Amino acid sequence: SGRKLDENKITVSDAELEKVHDGLVAHLSDNHSFCWDEVCWRKENPDIQLKALHLNEHTFNQKQKFHQFLKECFYIPTKQSLITYIRISYNEAFN
């Protein structure tokens, strides 16, 4: 998508954001095929037992609703970014 306003900003495309949503739903459903080794311990250690598999006990329809919820929460309007260079911490504002 044509989101990039500033060449120095890192922007996320709609397709990349969709992959993140798919990966999160899969991860929470105990499917680690989309996971990165650096982030998910289960990918390299499948014998690790989780206390509860978050989405495994939910229906396909419930998983789809969760996926749609993620889309709505992480929607990025055109020409905007998830990353900003504006700092608003009190220490930085007054120093």
Stockholm file with secondary structure:
# STOCKHOLM 1.0

chainA/1-95         SGRKLDENKITVSDAELEKVHDGLVAHLSDNHSFCWDEVCWRKENPDIQLKALHLNEHTFNQKQKFHQFLKECFYIPTKQSLITYIRISYNEAFN
#=GR chainA/1-95 SS CCCCSSTTSCCCCHHHHHHHHHHHHHHHTTCCTTCCTTTCHHHHCTTCCCSCCTTTTSCHHHHHHHHHHHHHHTCCCTTCCSCCCCCCCHHHHHC
#=GC SS_cons        CCCCSSTTSCCCCHHHHHHHHHHHHHHHTTCCTTCCTTTCHHHHCTTCCCSCCTTTTSCHHHHHHHHHHHHHHTCCCTTCCSCCCCCCCHHHHHC
//
